[in-house]
Amino acid sequence: MTFFDGIYPFYPQSKKPFVFDVDLIIVVIVFLVIAFSFLLILPGIRGRARLYWLVRVISSLFIGGVIVAVHFSSDWESGMVAANTTYKSFSSAMVHADIGLHVGLSGVNITLVGKPVEQLNETINYNEEFSWWFGSDYDKEFEKGLQQGLPSPILYVAEKFTDHSPCGLNNVYRMAGHYASATLWVAFCAWLISNMLFSMPVPVYGGFMLLVTGAFLIFALLSFSTGRNAWCAIQFGLASLKLAYGASFWLTLATGLFCFLVGIVVIALHFIQPDLLKAFFDLAEDEEDDEGILGEVYVNPYFHQTQTLSSQPDFKLTIKNTKS
């Protein structure tokens, strides 16, 4: 068997990295560019308002970026096991490798990395994606893997998520991923509305919408967690592949709790210190409020002098008392 441009025959290369793929990188770059654009405005803001602006922008973009990014990640649940297993079908050759399973909202990524990587005169380093997203057929992708001759450990794990598998993982995880994704998009819409409400004269409504955003993030986690109820054992000899919640799950949970915290603080300040809340969102009604709350307000001396001159009367009215 020969090589063609450094690629092994019959074995396709990695489709999608399970941590960072092109879609996820694009989302991260877009939000970083937006954040950098807002940061360019900072030098034109004076006083403590600069710090308030920075906190508002970074916090808001962090929430929105996480909501969008976790859609394209593949580590909502992850697991890995080291095992001695057969490498190819109809062959008794054994390899020692790490087999990983990474579950996302749109499908699963299965990795196979040899220890060492070079075994049986081949490079054992695979990363295959099997998707159940809208417009894709998981069973057809599994059949393509069979036709392409993927290693046996990858096909064994992928088969657990097919429709004909007695485990029933495909229906449960697929529906859980769809519901979690839909709930996340509702949270994203609530986040957009909260940003608009924070620019209104009464920012407390933005705090209420942040609570709604956090609630839908928690609902998304609960929707995805239903997939764990149908889990079945994946054995490689005496070793068992077990899944645990991944980075995307915990990051979504932390973002939801952060939304709850910010929303509660905004609502509390509305009733305790409404002037401070308006000053934080640049909604103070006059300069005196800004000076008393923000601490530093700069006034152009030219306008101050003009106002002083204009306050002086332009003419005098005198009344003379005349006696006839």
LOPA-269112 format. One record per residue (C-alpha): x, y, z negated. Coordinates in steps of 0.001 Angstrom, whole numbers, plus 500000, padded with zeros to 6 digits. Each point is the difference from the previous one (the first is absolute). Layout:
N
+--------+--------+--------+
:      u :      v :      w :
+--------+--------+--------+
:      X :      Y :      Z :
...
+--------+--------+--------+
//
This chain:
324
+--------+--------+--------+
:      u :      v :      w :
+--------+--------+--------+
: 500000 : 500000 : 500000 :
: 501433 : 503343 : 501046 :
: 499507 : 503557 : 498897 :
: 498414 : 502826 : 501968 :
: 501184 : 503430 : 498903 :
: 500747 : 498622 : 496550 :
: 496472 : 498640 : 499438 :
: 499349 : 496388 : 499084 :
: 497736 : 498192 : 502492 :
: 496482 : 498992 : 498885 :
: 500271 : 501969 : 496757 :
: 498680 : 503586 : 500152 :
: 501590 : 502765 : 498006 :
: 498386 : 501758 : 497046 :
: 496730 : 501693 : 500856 :
: 499644 : 502329 : 497074 :
: 502077 : 500591 : 496856 :
: 497903 : 499266 : 496949 :
: 501115 : 503159 : 498169 :
: 500544 : 502734 : 502619 :
: 498513 : 499788 : 503466 :
: 499624 : 502623 : 502701 :
: 496494 : 501094 : 498965 :
: 501005 : 500426 : 496369 :
: 503112 : 501976 : 500928 :
: 497913 : 502303 : 502206 :
: 497582 : 500692 : 497132 :
: 502852 : 500778 : 497608 :
: 501695 : 502316 : 502511 :
: 496759 : 501888 : 500696 :
: 499373 : 500720 : 496318 :
: 503647 : 500939 : 499449 :
: 499822 : 502484 : 502873 :
: 496813 : 501513 : 498540 :
: 501646 : 500257 : 496579 :
: 503100 : 501625 : 501487 :
: 497832 : 502501 : 501897 :
: 498250 : 501049 : 496803 :
: 503317 : 500256 : 498156 :
: 501180 : 502556 : 502556 :
: 497386 : 502367 : 498575 :
: 501462 : 499840 : 496486 :
: 502627 : 502764 : 500445 :
: 497191 : 502461 : 500755 :
: 498221 : 499273 : 496697 :
: 501240 : 501786 : 496897 :
: 499630 : 499342 : 496333 :
: 498521 : 496928 : 498434 :
: 497585 : 499700 : 502908 :
: 502875 : 498387 : 501917 :
: 500152 : 497143 : 497507 :
: 496217 : 499608 : 500021 :
: 499990 : 499867 : 503806 :
: 502730 : 497350 : 500002 :
: 498168 : 497795 : 497487 :
: 496707 : 500258 : 501902 :
: 501506 : 499173 : 503395 :
: 502200 : 497097 : 498869 :
: 497262 : 498421 : 497870 :
: 497361 : 500266 : 502712 :
: 502233 : 498652 : 502784 :
: 501137 : 497140 : 497771 :
: 496394 : 498888 : 499473 :
: 499086 : 500284 : 503669 :
: 503213 : 498354 : 501175 :
: 499550 : 496978 : 497739 :
: 496381 : 499503 : 501081 :
: 500981 : 499875 : 503675 :
: 503320 : 498161 : 499635 :
: 498676 : 496991 : 498076 :
: 497780 : 499147 : 502963 :
: 503076 : 499031 : 502004 :
: 502036 : 498312 : 497269 :
: 500254 : 496230 : 499637 :
: 500826 : 499637 : 496332 :
: 496675 : 500205 : 498188 :
: 500838 : 496486 : 498840 :
: 503402 : 498372 : 500348 :
: 501607 : 496718 : 499081 :
: 503206 : 498122 : 500747 :
: 501337 : 496535 : 499302 :
: 503352 : 498337 : 500621 :
: 499651 : 496454 : 501297 :
: 501611 : 497225 : 501995 :
: 497650 : 499356 : 502888 :
: 499868 : 498666 : 503531 :
: 500875 : 502543 : 502629 :
: 498344 : 498720 : 503170 :
: 497142 : 497716 : 500887 :
: 500889 : 496392 : 500852 :
: 503408 : 500437 : 498363 :
: 501308 : 498885 : 496619 :
: 502631 : 502755 : 499818 :
: 499726 : 501890 : 496702 :
: 500901 : 503609 : 499281 :
: 500288 : 501977 : 496795 :
: 498126 : 503277 : 500399 :
: 497894 : 502661 : 498321 :
: 496380 : 499941 : 501179 :
: 498071 : 503198 : 499417 :
: 496330 : 500899 : 500387 :
: 498879 : 503636 : 500103 :
: 496283 : 500793 : 500175 :
: 498702 : 503352 : 501221 :
: 496632 : 501416 : 500923 :
: 500427 : 499107 : 503674 :
: 501650 : 496571 : 499784 :
: 502916 : 498045 : 498613 :
: 503739 : 500046 : 500607 :
: 501938 : 496775 : 499498 :
: 503778 : 500111 : 499648 :
: 502555 : 497223 : 500188 :
: 503607 : 500807 : 499098 :
: 502593 : 497261 : 499810 :
: 502450 : 499719 : 497124 :
: 502451 : 500374 : 501690 :
: 498489 : 501603 : 503081 :
: 502077 : 497890 : 502386 :
: 498817 : 496380 : 499792 :
: 499631 : 497222 : 502574 :
: 501894 : 502182 : 502489 :
: 497172 : 502551 : 499915 :
: 499250 : 503291 : 498301 :
: 497095 : 499423 : 497637 :
: 498507 : 503443 : 499466 :
: 496337 : 500282 : 500982 :
: 497271 : 502486 : 499243 :
: 496653 : 499256 : 501648 :
: 496738 : 501915 : 499788 :
: 496556 : 498405 : 500310 :
: 497253 : 502599 : 500130 :
: 496271 : 499823 : 499307 :
: 499366 : 503694 : 500702 :
: 497160 : 501199 : 502227 :
: 500614 : 498904 : 503572 :
: 502410 : 497192 : 499067 :
: 499406 : 496272 : 499618 :
: 502015 : 498330 : 497265 :
: 499481 : 496487 : 501351 :
: 501217 : 501007 : 503466 :
: 503129 : 501522 : 498519 :
: 500574 : 496791 : 498062 :
: 499609 : 497981 : 503210 :
: 502570 : 502231 : 501702 :
: 502362 : 499251 : 497142 :
: 499514 : 496288 : 500604 :
: 500673 : 500401 : 503701 :
: 503116 : 502084 : 499381 :
: 501415 : 497402 : 497628 :
: 500270 : 502031 : 496802 :
: 501725 : 498260 : 497076 :
: 497890 : 497572 : 498009 :
: 499987 : 501979 : 496702 :
: 498522 : 503071 : 501736 :
: 497313 : 497946 : 501742 :
: 499196 : 498160 : 496774 :
: 499357 : 503224 : 498091 :
: 498158 : 501648 : 502903 :
: 497680 : 497008 : 500322 :
: 498657 : 500665 : 496507 :
: 498360 : 503173 : 501332 :
: 498342 : 498516 : 503082 :
: 496243 : 499573 : 500300 :
: 500180 : 496207 : 499986 :
: 502119 : 499861 : 496826 :
: 498170 : 498535 : 496989 :
: 501516 : 502752 : 497837 :
: 497686 : 502607 : 501525 :
: 502589 : 502751 : 499553 :
: 499346 : 501626 : 503363 :
: 496398 : 501023 : 499409 :
: 500598 : 501175 : 496449 :
: 503188 : 501991 : 500619 :
: 498776 : 501362 : 503326 :
: 496767 : 501343 : 498515 :
: 501837 : 501267 : 496930 :
: 502417 : 501874 : 502247 :
: 497209 : 501512 : 502102 :
: 498051 : 501213 : 496962 :
: 503131 : 501350 : 498322 :
: 500967 : 501878 : 503177 :
: 496527 : 501520 : 500370 :
: 500016 : 501090 : 496362 :
: 503422 : 501582 : 500422 :
: 498784 : 502045 : 502956 :
: 497105 : 501267 : 497860 :
: 502570 : 500984 : 497374 :
: 501952 : 501825 : 502701 :
: 496890 : 501980 : 500999 :
: 499376 : 500867 : 496342 :
: 503609 : 501189 : 499747 :
: 499508 : 502312 : 502991 :
: 496815 : 501444 : 498479 :
: 501753 : 500555 : 496655 :
: 502687 : 502075 : 501716 :
: 497342 : 502190 : 501604 :
: 498137 : 500416 : 496701 :
: 503183 : 501040 : 498190 :
: 500140 : 503069 : 502256 :
: 496480 : 501033 : 498971 :
: 499290 : 502529 : 497223 :
: 499007 : 497148 : 497679 :
: 502817 : 497394 : 500188 :
: 498335 : 497692 : 497492 :
: 498108 : 498350 : 502855 :
: 503342 : 498948 : 501435 :
: 500707 : 498290 : 496686 :
: 496758 : 498063 : 500283 :
: 500937 : 498865 : 503516 :
: 503388 : 498850 : 498731 :
: 498143 : 497791 : 497543 :
: 498044 : 498611 : 502950 :
: 503288 : 499402 : 501850 :
: 501448 : 498103 : 497051 :
: 496813 : 497961 : 499630 :
: 500099 : 498826 : 503622 :
: 503680 : 499114 : 499660 :
: 499111 : 497764 : 497072 :
: 497113 : 498507 : 501993 :
: 502477 : 499169 : 502780 :
: 502183 : 498127 : 497512 :
: 497016 : 498087 : 498695 :
: 498961 : 499105 : 503546 :
: 503429 : 498635 : 500845 :
: 500246 : 498083 : 496713 :
: 497076 : 497795 : 501002 :
: 502356 : 498154 : 502367 :
: 501888 : 498494 : 497087 :
: 496945 : 497996 : 498962 :
: 500394 : 497652 : 502986 :
: 503714 : 499281 : 499654 :
: 501289 : 496463 : 500562 :
: 503394 : 498450 : 499396 :
: 502786 : 500271 : 502596 :
: 502529 : 497317 : 499111 :
: 503518 : 499471 : 501330 :
: 500983 : 496834 : 498204 :
: 500059 : 500808 : 496305 :
: 500087 : 503738 : 500645 :
: 496772 : 501986 : 500253 :
: 499470 : 503300 : 501782 :
: 498102 : 502355 : 497710 :
: 498859 : 503538 : 500706 :
: 500083 : 503069 : 497771 :
: 498774 : 503550 : 500553 :
: 502474 : 501949 : 502114 :
: 501251 : 503571 : 500153 :
: 497062 : 501306 : 502064 :
: 497479 : 498724 : 497461 :
: 501765 : 501628 : 497048 :
: 500636 : 503216 : 501937 :
: 496294 : 500250 : 500842 :
: 499122 : 499390 : 496353 :
: 502429 : 502704 : 498843 :
: 498573 : 502446 : 502554 :
: 496446 : 499291 : 498862 :
: 500927 : 500603 : 496360 :
: 501831 : 503174 : 501009 :
: 496837 : 501250 : 501726 :
: 498012 : 499326 : 496829 :
: 502585 : 501869 : 497910 :
: 500085 : 503061 : 502255 :
: 496222 : 500082 : 500326 :
: 499487 : 499845 : 496231 :
: 502578 : 502745 : 499410 :
: 498354 : 502274 : 502577 :
: 496541 : 499466 : 498490 :
: 501311 : 500575 : 496459 :
: 501755 : 503241 : 501004 :
: 496792 : 501197 : 501651 :
: 498259 : 499984 : 496613 :
: 502984 : 500896 : 497794 :
: 502173 : 502354 : 502082 :
: 498134 : 500973 : 503183 :
: 502296 : 502989 : 500649 :
: 503075 : 497800 : 499848 :
: 498401 : 497540 : 502408 :
: 499188 : 502766 : 502503 :
: 503513 : 501377 : 499708 :
: 501480 : 496559 : 500662 :
: 498019 : 499770 : 503246 :
: 500651 : 503674 : 500930 :
: 496375 : 500913 : 499407 :
: 500489 : 502778 : 497398 :
: 497596 : 502889 : 500585 :
: 502300 : 502955 : 499332 :
: 503607 : 500855 : 499392 :
: 499557 : 500404 : 496263 :
: 498935 : 496385 : 499689 :
: 502967 : 498922 : 502104 :
: 502408 : 502002 : 497897 :
: 498651 : 498679 : 496745 :
: 499909 : 496351 : 501080 :
: 502744 : 499499 : 502576 :
: 502379 : 502286 : 498109 :
: 501589 : 501763 : 502988 :
: 498263 : 502181 : 502576 :
: 501906 : 502252 : 502403 :
: 498356 : 503189 : 501257 :
: 501418 : 502108 : 502816 :
: 500972 : 503417 : 498521 :
: 498815 : 501751 : 503180 :
: 496416 : 498854 : 499521 :
: 500171 : 500843 : 496304 :
: 501124 : 503567 : 500802 :
: 497363 : 500388 : 502694 :
: 497322 : 498887 : 497580 :
: 501192 : 502530 : 497410 :
: 499910 : 502905 : 502469 :
: 496597 : 499039 : 501320 :
: 498576 : 499977 : 496480 :
: 500757 : 503744 : 499594 :
: 497200 : 502439 : 501050 :
: 500486 : 501861 : 503280 :
: 498074 : 503100 : 498983 :
: 498802 : 501837 : 496936 :
: 496484 : 501191 : 499388 :
: 499700 : 503216 : 497989 :
: 496817 : 501613 : 498820 :
: 499889 : 503674 : 499322 :
: 497406 : 501502 : 497745 :
: 498706 : 503255 : 501423 :
: 497734 : 502357 : 498183 :
: 497565 : 502041 : 501861 :
+--------+--------+--------+
//
